[in-house]
Amino acid sequence: MTYAKRLQALMLGLAVSASIPALAEPVITGRPVEHQLNMQLPVTGIGEEVYNLHNYMMLVCLVIFIGVFGVMFYSVFKHRKSLGHKPATFHESTAVEIAWTVVPFLIVIGMALPATRTVVAMKDTSNADLTIKATGMQWKWGYDYLKGEGEGISFLSNLSTPRALVGGPGVEPVGQRNENYLLEVDNEVVVPVNKKVRLITTANDVIHSWTIPAFAVKQDAIPGFVRDTWFKADQIGTYRGNCVELCGKDHAFMPIVVKVVSAEDYTKWVNEKKAAMAASADDATKTWTLDELKTRGEKVYTTNCVACHQANGKGVPSAFASLDGSPVVNGPKAEQINVLLNGKHSGKFPSAMPAWKQLSDTEIASVITYTRNSWGNKAAENIVQPAEVMAARSK
């Protein structure tokens, strides 16, 4: 049993023996629990170092606190004027000057050395077995497996908790919330156990932050920048986190889920995922009917666009543009295709429209066709075929 797990077990035992059931927490990894007394149990080597470093720093601070305030209170009560003590008359003391310079210096060195060693190790992304890019976007994550087994796999990961369970101002939630409420997704990141995974982070709209507490990983995803971190999980299981950088109105609905599996199960998942991707790949040269595109586009819109532009296409005043009656939606289709592929920032609305190149040609064509034939929109060019998107993408 590792030091962190022994300490966690000891704290749990003390809470139980003291008959304080509210403080006794079950040994659960991968997510926060009620009345948690400490950090989540680490399942990576770096996580173990961070956990131990945290406890070490807390112990040092506790010793300093007790020492300083103990001396101070002892001096106040044992050397007060009412007991006949008189104030010292010396002006300065070389010994004291040296002591309060050397002792803090040694304390800082004692804290800085292990902290520096851990930080340097956290930044060493070399010799990775697997490289995954995580792209933050409002309000979901996109994942691309770049190197290693699974190279070529790509998918979006959305919150899977039904919005009816969330409720809102004046709206009561409908249904029973499970233990992973707001910490569950439709597509989990799957990685093999005991393999070093390099994670590259970026974003296509605002700053996000990819965080899994059990891995001791927190890395900002910044538009226009590429940053990286790594983890090597040594325990099979499912681990959960969130975007921890305030990124907009649906910041609370952007969870991260990583499933750590055995090498055999990972190979099986890779084969199944690639087969599913191949089966779902659309022929961009196929000519679709208007009804087919609208039906497909409604699903794409519900998954990717409704959070900002709303189900009725009205958007959010002063934040996200309305698509109902939009001159872009009702104008030449080439401009709307360009916006979907390359994004757009308007001075009227503070939130930028991100690029959606990660969607397929068919998905972009269908969602554009859906918006041009929904609500009050009556665009003259009311249908977009995947081949038109493919041509615009290649320019």
N, C-alpha and C positions, 0 to 999 in steps of 0.2 A: 504494500500500500504506500502511495506517495505521501510526502510530507503534507501537501495541501489537503489530501483526502483524510489523513490521520487527524489533522487539525479540525476539519469540518466535522468528522465523526465525534471528536472530543467535545466540541461545542454543542453538538446535538445531544450527546450523553449528559452534559452538565445541565442543559435545559430540561431534559426529561427527569433527571434525578432531583432537580429543584422544583418539580411539579409545576412547571410553567408550560402547559400544552400549547399555548398560543405561539410560543417561540420555537417549539420543536417542529422542524421542517422535514418533510420526506427527502430522501436522497434522490433528487431528480436532476438530471443533466439536460442541457439543451434549451432550457427556457427559464425565465424567472418564476419564482414561487412566492406565495404569500408569506409574510413575516420573515423573509430571507435575512439572515444575520450578516452575511458576507458576500463576496463576489461569487459568481457562478462557478461550479466545479470545473477546473480546466481539463481539456482533453487533448492538449498539444504540449510539446516541450516548452515552447515559448510561453504558453498560458501558465504552465507550472512555475516558470521563472517569475512572471509578472505577479502571480499570486503570492509566492514566497517573498518577493521584493516588497509588495504591499504590506504584508504582515511584519516584515523586518522594519520598514519605515515607521509603521504604527508603534512598534515596540520602542524604537529609538525616541520617537516623539513623546511617548508615555514616560520613559525614564527621565527625559529632560524636563517634562512638565512637573513630575513629582519632585525631582531634585531642586529645580528653581523655586517652585512655590513652597516646597517644604522648608528650604532655608529661609525664604522670605517670611513665612508665617512664624517660624521658630524665632527669628530675629525680632519680629514685631511683638510677640507675646513675652518672650524671655528677656528682652532688653528694653522694655518700655520705661518711660520716665517714672511711672508710679511705683516701680520697684527700686528706684534709686539710681538707675543707670544714667550716665552722662554721655552726651554725644562725643564721638571720637574727634580729635583735633588735628589729625594728620591731613595734609592737603592732597598728597598723591603717594602711590606705592608702585614701585617698579615691578615687584613680584605680581601684584594684582593685574597690572597692565599686560605683563607677559602671559599670565594665566588666561585672561579673558580674550586674548588673541590666539594663543596656541590651541586651547581646548576647542573652541568653535571650528577652527581650521581642521583639526583632526576629525571632528564630527562630520564636517562637510565632505572630507575625503572619504571617510568610511561609508557615507551614503552615496557619493557620486560614483565611486568605482563599480559597485555592482549594478547601479542603474545604467551607467554607460555601457557596460558589457551586454546588458539585456537589450538596450536600444540598438546597438550595433548588430546584434544577432537578428533583431526584428527586421533590419533593412537588407539582410543578406538573401537575395532572391536567386542566387546562382544555383546551377545544377538541379533545376526543377524537373520533376517527372511529368508534370502536366501544367499547361498554361491556359488560363481562362480569362477572357476579357469581360468585365462587368460594366455595363453602360447604364447610368442612372437617367431616368426620364420621368416627367410628371405623368403618372405616379406609378411607376413600375420599373422593373429591371430587365435589361436585355443581356443575354449571355452568349458568348461565342467561344467555343473550344478551339484554341489556336494551335497548340502543339501537344504531342503525346497521344496516347490512345484516346480516341473520341474526336480527333481533329476533324473539323468541318461541321460539328453539331452546333446548332444555333436555335435559340428559342427566346420567347418573352415570358416573364414570370410575373403574374398578377395576383393580387389579393383574391383569395377564394371564399372568404367569409361573405355570405350574402349581405347586401346593404340593408336589407330589412331588419337584420339583427342589430345594426348599428344605431338606428333611430336618429334623432336630431333634436334641435330646439322645438319643443312642443310636440314632438313625435315619439311615441313610445315604441321601443324595439319589438319586433314580432318574431317569436320563435325562441328556442333554447340555445344559449351560448355554450359552446364546448370549452374544454380546458385550453385550447390553442386559439381562442378568439383573437382575431386580428393578427395572428402569427402563423397563418397558413396560406399557401399559394397553390396555384394550379399546376405550375411546373417547378419542381425542386431542382436545385443544383445537385448533381450526383458526382461523388468523387470516391476513389478507392482509399481504403485504410492504409496507414503507414506509407503514404506516398506524398512527396513534397509537391504542393500545388502553388504555383505562382499566380497571383491574381492581379490583373491589370485593370485599373479603374479610370473611367472618364465619364462624361455626361454630355448630353446634347441639348440642355436648356439652362438649368440653374445648378448650383452646387448641391450635391447629394453626399451621403457618406455610408459606405458599406461596412456593416458591423456585425460580428458574431462574438458575443462576450465569452462563450466557452472556448473560443480559439484565441482570445486576446487579440483580435484583429479589429482595427478601426482605421479605415483609409478613406479620405475624402475623394469624391469623384467630381472633377472640376471641368467645365466646358473648355475645350481648347487645350487641355493638358492631359498628359498620360502619366499616371503614378502607379506604383506597384507595391505589393506586400506579399506575404506568403503564409501558409499554414501546413501543418502535417499532423492530421488527426490520428491518434493512436487508439481510438475506441470507436467501434461501430455504433451508429445511432443517428438520430435526427436532431440537428442543432438549429436554433432559431435566433433571429436578430431583426433589426429594423434599420431603416435610414435614420440616422441620428443628426442630420443637418436639416434645419428648418427649411423646407423646400417649396412651401405653398400650402394651399388650403386642404389638400388631401395628404399632407405629410404623414399623418397617423395611419394611413392605409397603404404603406409601402414596405411590407415585411420581406425578410430574407430567410430562406430555408435551405440548409445544406444537409443532404443525406449522405452519410459515410457508410460505404458497403464493403464487402470483401472483394478481393481481386476478381474472383469468378463472377460474382454478381455484377460487378462493374462492367466486365466484358459483355455479359448478357445484356445489360442495359444499353451499352453502346450499340450493339447489333440491332436491338429492338428500336432504338431511337433513330438510327440511320434508316432502317427499313420504313419506319413511320414517316420520316421526312421525305423519302423517295416516293412513297405512296401518295403523300399529300401535295407533292409538287405539281403545279398546274402548267399546262402547255400554254406559253405566252402567245402562241400564234393562233390559238383557238378563238373563234368568234362567238361571243356570248350574246344571248338575248337580253333585252332590257329587264325582264322580270328576273332572270337568273342573276344578273349583276346587282339588282336592288336587294334581292334576298341575301346574297352573300355580303353585300355592303352593309346591310343593317347589323349583321353579326360583328363585322370588323369595327363598325362605329361604336357599338355597345361595349366592346372590349377595350378600345383604345382612345376613343374621342369623347365619350359621354361625360367623363369627369370634368372636362373644361367647358365644352360647348352645350352640355345638358341634353337630355333626351328629346326635348322639344326644339333643339337647335337655336335657342335664344342666347346661349352663352351666359356670361356673368358680367353685368354692367361694370365698366371701368377696369375690368380684369381680363376677360376673354371675349373675343369677338363673337357676335351673333352670326350664325350661318344662314338663318332664316332671313331672306332678303339681301344677303351679302352680294355686293357687286362682283366679287371674285367668283363666288359660286354660280352666279347668274351670267357671268361674262364669258369670254373665250376660255375654252377648257385647257388650253396650253398653259395659261397662267396658274390655274389651280393645280395642274400636274406639277409645275415647277415649285409651288409652295409646299406640296407634300414631299417632294424629293429633296428640297434644299432648305426648307424652313423660311421663316420670315419674322421680322421684328417691326412692329408698328409703334410709332410714338404715342398713338392714342391709347394703346393697351400696354401696360407695363410687362405683361408676361409674353415671352417670345413664343412663336409657333415653331416647335422643333422640327428638324428634318425627320422623315419617316422612311428612310432608305432601307431600314431593316424589314419592312413589309415587302411582300412579293409584288410583282407587277399586277397580278390578278387582284390582290387585296387592295392595292391603291386604286386601280381602275374601278373596282366595285364600290368602294366607299365614296369615291367622287361621284359616280353615277347615282348612288343612293342620296347623297346630299342635294344633287341637282334635280331630283324628282320627289323631294320630301317637303313637308311643311307648306309654306307658301311659294316655294321656288318653282319657277317655270323657265328654265334655261333653254335657249334656242338649241345649243349643242348639249343635248341632255343625256348622251351616252358616251362613255369612254371605254375603249377596248384595251386589254392588256398589252397588245402590240404597240399601242401609242405610248404607253408608259415605258415600255422597254426601249423604244426609240429615243425618248426624252432622257432616259437614264444613261444611254450610251454617248450622249453629246458631251 
